[in-house]
């Protein structure tokens, strides 16, 4: 069994950071190329997060000064949101740095899930910010204050430029990293709210509609909470080790059973190691044979799982008889009597 464990467990650790495959002849050079390419992508992600961090420290400082001078709760709310985003980007950056650490005996899958945890922490921070904004907006509804449309206009313009640049910096990483995607959604939310505040500034130049300022703050809150829900829906299943939404366990079982050498499959698991990597384990029933003969079959299974389902970390246990109840789903142990 130890030979198979080495084949199925440690062989996959090189592929755990991507979906690179190779033939034995050019394994070393291809792995080096894959790892170099992946490292290059991650390095650029870290640089973009760091630049976004600097931008999101400058923008809210300017907005708070302008908001206090203009007596605009919408502008201050937007600045508060931006301060929370500075914290969010800071958390995202530290999570990114932590995620680059390799596997250890204590964290055998590495630290990449720290980025998912950071995304959830940012959701909690934003939810708290939303509560503060609602409180301030309701207070302004009952005690409206004069708002300077000109100041609101100029400061909101700074927010649009800064947040727009931040969103542009992060959008390339948002497709493959939940951590970057949560940061990107923060920036998009900031840019949209700055646009809303900019429009209110134009209105206030011509109409004394001071109720518009807290009303826009409420709309900002709704937009923030919508983004929070979006990130939470994606992060929570990963932390729960749920089956990825694009994976159907029954389809995988049927696909594997179509391979002639396989007599049956059971105890299937599929889960996200991180937002970028899908892991899979299963018990594979085969005819009684030498252990070394299963290695070709194991490679066939890996290739099929990668090509059809995008699964890039595979651990297999080969058996000559079905254990337990033989169901597709694991009941936490396989201590049943062999049939």
C-alpha positions in Angstrom: 0.0 0.0 0.0 2.9 2.3 0.7 3.9 2.4 -3.0 0.4 3.4 -4.0 0.3 6.1 -1.2 3.5 7.6 -2.6 2.0 7.5 -6.1 -1.4 9.0 -5.1 -0.4 11.3 -2.3 3.0 12.9 -2.8 2.9 12.8 -6.6 -0.1 15.1 -6.5 1.6 17.7 -4.2 3.4 19.2 -7.2 0.1 19.5 -9.1 -1.7 20.9 -6.1 -1.0 24.5 -7.1 -2.3 24.2 -10.7 -3.5 21.9 -13.3 -0.2 21.1 -15.0 0.3 17.6 -16.3 3.3 15.9 -17.8 4.8 12.7 -19.2 7.5 11.0 -17.2 10.2 12.0 -19.7 9.8 15.7 -19.4 8.4 15.8 -15.8 11.2 17.9 -14.3 11.3 20.6 -16.9 7.5 20.9 -17.1 7.1 21.1 -13.4 9.7 23.8 -13.2 7.9 25.7 -16.0 4.5 25.3 -14.2 5.8 26.3 -10.8 7.7 29.4 -12.3 4.5 30.5 -14.1 2.4 30.0 -11.0 4.9 31.9 -8.9 4.9 34.8 -11.4 1.2 35.1 -11.3 1.1 35.1 -7.4 4.0 37.7 -7.2 2.0 40.0 -9.5 -1.1 39.5 -7.3 0.9 40.5 -4.2 2.3 43.6 -5.9 -1.2 44.7 -7.0 -2.5 44.2 -3.5 0.3 46.3 -2.1 -0.3 49.2 -4.5 -4.0 49.0 -3.8 -3.3 49.2 -0.1 -1.4 52.5 -0.5 -4.2 54.0 -2.7 -6.8 53.0 -0.1 -5.0 54.8 2.6 -4.8 58.1 0.7 -8.4 58.2 -0.6 -10.3 58.0 2.8 -8.0 60.5 4.4 -8.9 63.0 1.7 -12.6 62.0 1.9 -12.9 62.4 5.7 -11.3 65.9 5.5 -13.6 66.9 2.7 -16.7 65.3 4.3 -16.2 67.1 7.6 -15.7 70.4 5.8 -18.8 69.8 3.6 -21.0 68.4 6.4 -21.7 65.4 4.2 -22.6 62.1 5.9 -22.6 60.3 2.5 -19.0 61.4 1.9 -18.0 60.4 5.4 -19.8 57.1 5.0 -18.0 56.5 1.8 -14.7 57.4 3.5 -15.5 55.0 6.4 -16.2 52.3 3.9 -12.9 53.1 2.2 -11.1 52.9 5.6 -12.7 49.5 6.1 -11.4 48.6 2.7 -7.9 49.7 3.7 -8.2 47.2 6.5 -9.7 44.6 4.1 -6.8 45.0 1.7 -4.3 44.8 4.5 -5.9 41.6 5.7 -6.0 40.3 2.1 -2.3 41.1 1.7 -1.2 39.4 4.9 -3.4 36.4 3.9 -1.7 36.3 0.6 1.7 36.3 2.2 0.7 33.5 4.6 -0.8 31.5 1.8 2.6 31.3 0.1 4.0 29.2 2.8 4.4 25.5 1.9 2.8 22.5 3.5 4.0 21.5 6.9 3.4 18.4 9.1 0.8 20.4 11.0 -0.9 22.0 7.9 -0.4 19.3 5.3 -2.4 21.1 2.7 -0.4 24.3 3.2 -1.9 27.7 4.2 -3.8 28.7 1.1 -7.2 28.5 2.9 -6.0 31.6 4.9 -7.1 33.6 1.9 -10.7 32.3 2.2 -10.7 33.0 6.0 -9.5 36.6 5.2 -12.4 37.0 2.7 -14.9 35.9 5.5 -13.2 38.3 8.0 -13.6 41.1 5.5 -17.3 40.3 5.2 -17.7 40.7 9.0 -15.8 44.0 8.9 -18.0 45.4 6.1 -21.1 44.3 7.9 -20.1 46.3 10.9 -19.3 49.3 8.7 -22.8 49.0 7.1 -24.4 49.1 10.6 -22.5 52.3 11.4 -23.5 54.0 8.1 -27.2 53.1 8.7 -27.0 54.6 12.2 -25.5 57.9 10.9 -27.9 58.1 8.0 -31.0 57.7 10.3 -29.6 60.4 12.6 -29.2 62.8 9.6 -32.8 62.0 8.5 -34.1 63.3 11.8 -31.6 66.2 12.0 -30.7 67.2 8.5 -27.6 69.4 8.0 -26.6 71.8 5.2 -24.3 70.0 2.7 -21.8 71.7 0.4 -22.4 70.3 -3.0 -19.1 71.7 -4.5 -17.0 69.9 -1.9 -19.0 66.7 -2.2 -18.4 66.9 -6.0 -14.7 67.3 -5.9 -14.0 64.7 -3.1 -16.2 62.1 -4.6 -14.3 62.6 -7.9 -11.1 61.7 -6.1 -12.8 58.5 -4.8 -14.0 57.6 -8.3 -10.5 57.9 -9.7 -8.7 56.1 -6.8 -11.2 53.3 -6.5 -11.5 52.8 -10.2 -7.7 52.4 -10.4 -7.7 50.0 -7.5 -10.5 47.9 -9.1 -8.5 47.8 -12.4 -5.4 46.6 -10.5 -7.2 43.8 -8.9 -9.6 42.5 -11.6 -7.0 40.2 -13.2 -6.6 38.3 -10.0 -10.3 38.2 -9.2 -10.9 35.3 -11.6 -8.7 32.8 -9.8 -8.5 34.0 -6.2 -11.4 34.5 -3.7 -9.2 36.7 -1.6 -8.5 39.0 -4.6 -12.1 38.8 -5.7 -13.4 40.0 -2.3 -10.9 42.9 -2.5 -12.0 43.6 -6.1 -15.7 43.7 -5.0 -14.7 46.1 -2.2 -13.1 48.4 -4.8 -16.0 48.2 -7.3 -18.4 48.9 -4.4 -16.4 51.9 -3.5 -16.3 53.2 -7.0 -20.0 52.9 -7.5 -20.8 54.6 -4.1 -18.4 57.4 -5.0 -20.3 57.8 -8.3 -23.6 58.0 -6.3 -22.1 60.6 -4.0 -20.8 62.5 -7.1 -24.3 62.6 -8.6 -25.7 63.9 -5.2 -23.1 66.6 -5.3 -24.3 67.8 -8.7 -27.9 67.8 -7.4 -27.0 69.7 -4.3 -25.4 72.5 -6.4 -28.9 73.3 -7.7 -31.4 71.9 -5.2 -31.3 72.0 -1.3 -32.3 68.4 -1.1 -30.2 67.6 2.0 -32.3 64.4 2.6 -30.6 63.0 -0.5 -27.3 62.6 1.3 -28.4 60.1 4.0 -30.7 58.4 1.4 -27.7 57.7 -0.7 -25.9 56.3 2.4 -28.7 53.7 2.8 -28.3 52.7 -0.9 -24.5 52.4 -0.3 -25.3 50.0 2.6 -27.5 47.8 0.4 -24.7 47.6 -2.2 -22.2 46.7 0.5 -24.4 44.0 1.9 -25.0 42.5 -1.5 -21.3 42.2 -2.1 -20.9 40.7 1.4 -23.5 38.0 0.6 -21.8 37.2 -2.7 -18.4 36.6 -1.0 -19.9 34.7 1.9 -21.8 32.3 -0.4 -18.6 31.3 -2.0 -16.3 31.2 1.1 -18.6 29.3 3.5 -18.8 26.1 1.4 -15.0 26.1 1.1 -14.5 26.3 4.8 -17.2 23.6 5.3 -15.4 21.3 2.9 -18.5 21.2 0.8 -18.5 19.7 -2.7 -17.6 22.5 -5.2 -20.7 23.8 -6.9 -19.5 22.8 -10.4 -18.8 19.2 -9.3 -21.4 16.4 -9.4 -20.3 13.4 -7.3 -22.7 11.1 -9.0 -21.4 12.1 -12.5 -17.8 11.5 -11.3 -18.7 8.0 -10.0 -20.4 7.1 -13.3 -17.4 8.4 -15.3 -15.0 6.3 -13.3 -17.1 3.2 -13.4 -17.0 3.5 -17.2 -13.3 2.7 -17.1 -13.1 -1.1 -18.0 -10.5 -1.9 -15.3 -12.7 -0.5 -12.5 -15.2 -2.9 -10.8 -16.7 -0.2 -8.6 -16.1 3.1 -6.8 -17.4 4.3 -3.4 -16.6 6.7 -0.6 -16.1 9.7 -2.9 -15.1 13.1 -1.6 -14.5 16.3 -3.5 -13.6 19.6 -1.8 -11.8 22.9 -2.3 -8.4 23.1 -0.7 -8.6 26.8 -1.7 -10.6 28.8 -4.2 -8.1 27.7 -6.9 -7.7 24.0 -6.2 -10.1 21.0 -6.0 -9.1 17.9 -4.1 -10.7 14.4 -4.5 -10.4 11.0 -2.8 -12.1 7.7 -3.5 -12.0 4.0 -3.0 -11.5 2.1 -6.3 -12.5 -1.6 -6.5 -10.4 -3.6 -9.0 -9.6 -7.3 -9.7 -7.0 -8.9 -7.5 -3.6 -8.0 -9.0 -0.1 -6.7 -8.3 -0.1 -3.3 -6.7 2.3 -2.0 -9.4 -0.3 -2.8 -12.0 -2.7 -0.2 -10.6 -0.2 2.7 -11.3 -1.2 3.0 -14.9 -4.9 2.9 -13.9 -4.3 5.6 -11.3 -2.7 7.9 -14.0 -5.8 7.2 -16.2 -8.1 8.2 -13.4 -6.1 11.4 -12.6 -6.1 12.4 -16.3 -9.9 11.9 -16.6 -10.7 13.8 -13.4 -8.5 16.7 -14.5 -9.8 16.9 -18.1 -13.5 16.4 -17.3 -13.9 17.9 -13.9 -10.9 20.2 -13.3 -9.8 18.2 -10.3 -6.1 18.6 -9.7 -5.4 16.9 -6.4 -6.3 13.2 -6.3 -5.9 10.6 -3.6 -7.0 7.0 -4.4 -7.3 3.8 -2.4 -7.4 0.6 -4.4 -9.3 -2.4 -3.0 -10.3 -5.9 -4.3 -13.7 -5.9 -2.5 -16.1 -3.2 -1.5 -15.8 -2.1 2.1 -18.6 -0.8 4.4 -21.9 -0.2 2.6 -20.2 0.6 -0.7 -22.1 3.9 -1.1 -20.8 6.8 -3.1 -20.7 9.0 0.0 -18.4 8.4 3.0 -19.9 7.8 6.4 -16.7 9.1 8.1 -15.2 5.6 8.3 -14.8 2.4 6.4 -14.8 -0.1 9.2 -17.6 -2.3 7.9 -17.2 -6.0 7.2 -15.9 -6.8 3.7 -18.4 -8.3 1.4 
